[in-house]
Amino acid sequence: MNVLTVNAGSSSLQLHLVSPGGEVLAKHHVEQAPTSADALLEFLDERPDAISHRLVHGGPIVREPVRATPKLVDRLSEIADLAPLHLPPALKLVRASLEALPDVPQVLCPDTAFHAGMPEVAWTYPLPADWRARFGLRRYGFHGLSYAHALRRAGELVEASQLVMCHLGGGASVCAVRDGRSMDTSMGFTPLEGVPMSRRSGSVDPGMLLWLLDGRLTLAELRDGLERHSGLLGLSDGFSGDTRDLVKAGDTFTLDVYCHRVAREIAAAATSLDRLDALVFTGEIGWDQPEVREGVCRRLGLLGVREPVGGNRTDDGLISTDGVPVLVVETREELQLAREAGFVLT
């Protein structure tokens, strides 16, 4: 079964055609994410056997990979504001794909599914019980497709049942895993919580946000600032949200803040484990930014992590065996999307 994987971001679209054996037969990247099925149809010489869509946030509606239907897309549209940069364009494309290719089975794969089995103590917010019940307030976690693939690959490279994994890219998060189960993660109700990201703030003092909303900023200004103008971009005073640019420019302050916050989240995640068998870096930054990996690991000596060696990677593998093993795994969400579609449809 050849599966077309559709990964719609906030401003881009990645398409891969994956064979039953996990070989990428074709791939295509579009900078401006379309909301019609034209890009899918133009990319293909023939119709795929199935289509697998990445869904950033499944909320309480989709907690595991599931067949896509127009009715389900309608329900998910009601929670699109939980991930306003990602869900609206993704759902528009799913809807268009269902209309254009009604005879092709299609699957929705939520990033939140990997964390659906987190312990209750990890996903519960210390908020009024009435709020939690009325609004479904809980921590969901994200980057699940990336983590699922990285976990499988790490298991092929090193014997480890208790790991901390870091997905560092435009979005960034940290996850603790014990025996294949997500035990805790840095992102929460929305993809805004946790470590600083390319343009998103990560966690900040909620009291400060209340203060800003008290006549200093409008809700729209606050949302736009937190979602689009913070993180690395904000720290560098609007210079860049790309760590490659920051390394070239020698912006050590921005990089130090980022590495400090990532290391702090790793240390916090480790408290959900009995021991630390391995530390795994994935995501675009985790994969090809050795300066960031070194900056993070340099701060984790207390956990037995030593500074890794080596530059950019060309394959998955160990980059430090002195102390806790440190691994780098390339992000291959398309392979996990195809795998999940196979589970649902066979």
C-alpha positions as CSV (number, residue, x, y, z in Angstrom):
1,M,0.0,0.0,0.0
2,N,1.6,3.3,-1.2
3,V,0.7,6.0,1.3
4,L,0.7,9.7,0.5
5,T,1.6,11.5,3.7
6,V,0.4,15.1,4.1
7,N,2.2,17.3,6.7
8,A,0.6,20.8,6.6
9,G,2.3,23.4,8.7
10,S,1.3,27.0,9.4
11,S,3.0,28.2,6.2
12,S,4.2,25.2,4.3
13,L,3.2,21.7,3.1
14,Q,5.4,18.6,2.9
15,L,4.2,15.6,0.8
16,H,5.8,12.2,0.7
17,L,4.8,9.0,-1.1
18,V,5.9,6.1,1.0
19,S,6.0,2.5,-0.1
20,P,4.9,-0.5,2.0
21,G,8.6,-1.1,2.8
22,G,9.1,2.4,4.1
23,E,10.9,3.8,1.0
24,V,10.1,7.4,0.0
25,L,9.2,7.1,-3.6
26,A,8.6,10.9,-4.1
27,K,8.6,14.0,-2.0
28,H,7.5,17.6,-2.5
29,H,7.7,20.8,-0.4
30,V,5.5,23.8,-0.9
31,E,6.4,27.0,1.0
32,Q,2.9,28.4,1.0
33,A,0.5,25.8,2.4
34,P,-2.4,25.4,-0.1
35,T,-6.0,24.9,1.1
36,S,-7.2,23.0,-1.9
37,A,-6.3,19.5,-3.1
38,D,-4.6,20.8,-6.3
39,A,-1.1,20.5,-4.8
40,L,-1.7,16.9,-3.8
41,L,-3.1,16.0,-7.3
42,E,-0.4,17.8,-9.2
43,F,2.3,16.0,-7.2
44,L,1.0,12.5,-8.0
45,D,1.3,10.6,-11.3
46,E,-1.3,8.2,-10.0
47,R,-3.7,8.0,-7.1
48,P,-2.2,6.6,-3.8
49,D,-3.7,3.7,-2.0
50,A,-4.2,5.8,1.1
51,I,-3.6,9.3,2.5
52,S,-2.3,10.0,5.9
53,H,-2.7,13.5,7.3
54,R,-0.7,14.9,10.2
55,L,-2.9,16.6,12.7
56,V,-1.1,18.8,15.3
57,H,-3.9,18.8,17.9
58,G,-6.6,16.2,18.3
59,G,-7.9,17.6,21.5
60,P,-10.4,15.4,23.3
61,I,-12.0,14.4,19.9
62,V,-9.2,12.4,18.3
63,R,-6.9,10.6,20.7
64,E,-5.5,8.0,18.3
65,P,-5.1,7.7,14.5
66,V,-8.5,7.3,12.9
67,R,-10.3,7.3,9.5
68,A,-11.0,10.8,8.3
69,T,-14.6,11.8,7.5
70,P,-16.2,15.1,6.7
71,K,-18.2,14.9,10.0
72,L,-15.0,14.4,12.0
73,V,-13.4,17.4,10.3
74,D,-16.4,19.5,11.2
75,R,-16.0,18.5,14.9
76,L,-12.3,19.3,14.8
77,S,-13.0,22.7,13.3
78,E,-14.6,23.6,16.6
79,I,-11.3,23.3,18.5
80,A,-9.1,24.9,15.8
81,D,-8.3,27.7,18.2
82,L,-6.2,25.3,20.3
83,A,-3.6,25.4,17.6
84,P,-4.4,28.5,15.6
85,L,-1.3,28.4,13.4
86,H,-1.6,24.8,12.4
87,L,-5.1,23.3,12.6
88,P,-7.0,25.7,10.3
89,P,-4.9,25.1,7.2
90,A,-4.5,21.4,7.9
91,L,-8.3,20.9,8.3
92,K,-9.0,22.9,5.1
93,L,-6.7,20.6,3.2
94,V,-8.2,17.4,4.8
95,R,-11.6,18.6,3.8
96,A,-10.5,19.4,0.2
97,S,-8.7,16.1,0.0
98,L,-11.8,14.2,1.1
99,E,-13.9,16.0,-1.5
100,A,-11.4,15.5,-4.3
101,L,-10.5,11.9,-3.6
102,P,-13.6,10.4,-1.9
103,D,-12.7,6.8,-2.9
104,V,-9.2,6.9,-1.3
105,P,-9.1,6.0,2.4
106,Q,-7.7,8.8,4.5
107,V,-6.4,8.8,8.0
108,L,-5.9,11.5,10.6
109,C,-2.8,11.1,12.8
110,P,-2.8,13.5,15.8
111,D,0.6,14.5,17.3
112,T,-1.2,14.4,20.6
113,A,-1.9,10.6,20.4
114,F,1.6,9.7,21.6
115,H,0.9,11.4,24.9
116,A,-2.7,10.2,25.4
117,G,-1.5,7.7,28.0
118,M,0.5,10.1,30.2
119,P,-0.1,9.6,33.9
120,E,-2.8,11.8,35.3
121,V,-0.4,13.6,37.6
122,A,1.5,14.7,34.5
123,W,-1.5,16.0,32.5
124,T,-3.4,17.7,35.3
125,Y,-3.2,21.4,35.7
126,P,-3.5,22.9,39.2
127,L,-6.6,24.9,38.2
128,P,-10.1,25.0,39.7
129,A,-11.8,21.6,39.3
130,D,-14.8,23.4,37.7
131,W,-12.7,25.0,35.0
132,R,-11.0,21.7,34.3
133,A,-14.3,19.9,33.9
134,R,-16.1,22.6,32.0
135,F,-13.4,23.4,29.5
136,G,-11.5,20.2,29.3
137,L,-8.3,21.8,30.6
138,R,-5.4,19.4,30.5
139,R,-2.0,18.9,29.1
140,Y,-2.0,17.2,25.7
141,G,1.6,17.2,24.5
142,F,2.7,17.5,20.9
143,H,5.4,16.3,18.4
144,G,4.1,12.8,18.9
145,L,4.8,11.5,15.4
146,S,8.4,12.7,15.7
147,Y,8.8,11.1,19.1
148,A,7.3,7.8,18.0
149,H,9.7,7.5,15.1
150,A,12.7,8.6,17.2
151,L,11.8,6.1,19.9
152,R,11.7,3.3,17.5
153,R,15.0,4.3,15.9
154,A,16.7,4.8,19.3
155,G,15.7,1.3,20.2
156,E,17.5,0.0,17.2
157,L,20.7,1.9,18.1
158,V,21.0,1.5,21.9
159,E,19.4,-0.5,24.7
160,A,17.3,2.0,26.6
161,S,13.9,1.8,28.2
162,Q,14.0,5.2,30.0
163,L,14.8,8.2,27.8
164,V,14.4,11.9,27.5
165,M,13.8,13.0,23.9
166,C,14.1,16.5,22.5
167,H,12.3,17.6,19.4
168,L,14.0,20.9,18.5
169,G,12.9,22.7,15.4
170,G,10.6,25.6,14.6
171,G,8.5,24.2,17.4
172,A,10.3,22.6,20.3
173,S,9.5,20.3,23.1
174,V,10.9,17.7,25.5
175,C,9.5,14.3,26.4
176,A,10.2,11.7,29.0
177,V,9.5,8.1,28.0
178,R,9.5,4.9,30.1
179,D,9.0,1.5,28.5
180,G,7.5,3.1,25.4
181,R,5.1,5.3,27.3
182,S,5.1,9.1,27.4
183,M,5.5,10.0,31.1
184,D,5.6,13.8,30.7
185,T,6.3,16.5,28.1
186,S,6.9,20.2,28.1
187,M,4.1,21.3,25.8
188,G,0.6,21.4,27.3
189,F,-2.9,22.4,26.4
190,T,-1.6,24.2,23.3
191,P,1.8,24.1,21.5
192,L,2.7,27.4,23.2
193,E,3.9,25.9,26.5
194,G,7.4,24.8,27.3
195,V,10.8,25.8,25.8
196,P,11.3,28.9,23.6
197,M,10.8,28.2,19.9
198,S,11.6,29.9,16.6
199,R,8.8,32.5,17.0
200,R,6.7,31.2,20.0
201,S,7.5,32.2,23.5
202,G,7.2,28.9,25.3
203,S,6.3,29.2,29.0
204,V,6.2,32.6,30.6
205,D,4.8,34.0,33.8
206,P,0.9,34.0,33.5
207,G,0.9,36.9,36.0
208,M,2.9,38.9,33.5
209,L,0.4,38.2,30.8
210,L,-2.5,39.3,33.0
211,W,-0.6,42.5,33.7
212,L,-0.1,43.1,30.0
213,L,-3.8,42.5,29.3
214,D,-4.7,45.1,32.0
215,G,-4.8,48.0,29.6
216,R,-1.4,47.6,28.1
217,L,-2.0,45.2,25.2
218,T,-5.1,43.9,23.5
219,L,-5.8,40.2,23.4
220,A,-5.0,40.2,19.7
221,E,-1.7,41.9,20.2
222,L,-0.8,39.5,23.0
223,R,-1.7,36.5,21.0
224,D,0.2,37.7,17.9
225,G,3.3,38.6,20.0
226,L,3.4,35.2,21.8
227,E,2.8,33.1,18.7
228,R,4.7,35.0,16.0
229,H,7.2,37.5,17.5
230,S,8.7,35.8,20.5
231,G,11.1,32.9,21.1
232,L,14.4,33.1,19.2
233,L,13.1,35.9,17.1
234,G,12.1,38.0,20.1
235,L,15.3,37.2,22.0
236,S,17.4,38.4,19.0
237,D,15.4,41.6,18.7
238,G,13.8,40.5,15.4
239,F,17.0,39.4,13.8
240,S,16.1,35.7,13.2
241,G,14.2,32.7,14.6
242,D,16.7,30.4,12.9
243,T,19.5,29.0,15.0
244,R,21.7,28.7,11.9
245,D,21.5,32.5,11.4
246,L,22.2,33.1,15.2
247,V,25.3,30.8,15.2
248,K,26.7,32.6,12.1
249,A,26.0,36.0,13.7
250,G,27.6,35.0,17.0
251,D,24.5,35.8,19.0
252,T,25.6,33.8,22.0
253,F,23.1,35.4,24.4
254,T,20.1,34.2,22.4
255,L,21.6,30.7,22.0
256,D,22.5,30.6,25.7
257,V,19.0,31.4,26.8
258,Y,17.6,28.8,24.4
259,C,20.1,26.1,25.6
260,H,19.5,26.9,29.2
261,R,15.7,26.6,28.9
262,V,16.0,23.3,26.9
263,A,18.4,21.8,29.5
264,R,16.1,22.9,32.3
265,E,13.2,21.1,30.7
266,I,15.3,18.0,30.1
267,A,16.2,17.9,33.8
268,A,12.6,18.4,34.8
269,A,11.5,15.6,32.5
270,A,14.1,13.2,34.0
271,T,12.3,13.4,37.3
272,S,9.5,11.3,35.7
273,L,12.0,8.4,35.2
274,D,13.8,6.0,37.6
275,R,17.0,6.6,35.7
276,L,18.3,8.1,32.4
277,D,19.3,5.5,29.9
278,A,19.7,7.8,26.9
279,L,19.2,11.4,25.7
280,V,17.8,11.7,22.1
281,F,17.9,14.8,19.9
282,T,15.6,15.1,16.9
283,G,13.9,17.8,14.9
284,E,15.6,20.1,12.4
285,I,17.7,21.9,15.1
286,G,18.4,18.7,17.0
287,W,19.6,17.0,13.8
288,D,21.8,19.6,12.2
289,Q,22.8,22.2,14.8
290,P,25.7,20.7,16.8
291,E,26.3,24.0,18.6
292,V,22.9,23.7,20.2
293,R,23.3,20.1,21.2
294,E,26.7,20.9,22.8
295,G,25.2,23.9,24.6
296,V,22.4,21.8,26.0
297,C,24.5,18.9,27.0
298,R,27.1,21.1,28.6
299,R,24.5,22.1,31.2
300,L,23.5,18.5,32.1
301,G,26.5,17.1,33.8
302,L,24.4,16.6,37.0
303,L,22.5,13.9,35.0
304,G,25.6,12.2,33.8
305,V,25.4,13.7,30.3
306,R,28.7,14.7,28.7
307,E,29.3,17.2,25.9
308,P,28.9,15.4,22.6
309,V,31.4,15.6,19.8
310,G,31.0,15.8,16.0
311,G,29.4,18.2,13.6
312,N,26.4,17.8,11.4
313,R,25.0,14.3,10.9
314,T,24.4,12.3,7.8
315,D,22.9,9.3,9.6
316,D,21.2,8.4,12.9
317,G,23.6,7.4,15.6
318,L,25.4,8.0,18.9
319,I,27.3,11.2,19.4
320,S,28.4,10.6,23.0
321,T,29.0,7.4,24.9
322,D,30.9,9.0,27.8
323,G,28.3,8.9,30.5
324,V,24.7,8.8,29.5
325,P,24.5,7.9,25.7
326,V,23.4,10.8,23.5
327,L,21.8,10.0,20.2
328,V,20.7,12.0,17.1
329,V,17.8,10.7,15.1
330,E,16.6,12.4,11.9
331,T,13.0,13.5,12.0
332,R,11.0,11.2,9.7
333,E,7.4,12.0,10.4
334,E,6.4,10.8,7.0
335,L,7.5,7.3,7.9
336,Q,5.4,7.3,11.1
337,L,2.4,8.8,9.2
338,A,2.6,5.9,6.7
339,R,3.0,3.4,9.5
340,E,0.0,4.7,11.4
341,A,-2.1,4.6,8.3
342,G,-1.2,0.9,7.9
343,F,-2.3,0.2,11.4
344,V,-5.7,1.9,10.9
345,L,-6.5,0.5,7.5
346,T,-5.3,-3.1,7.7
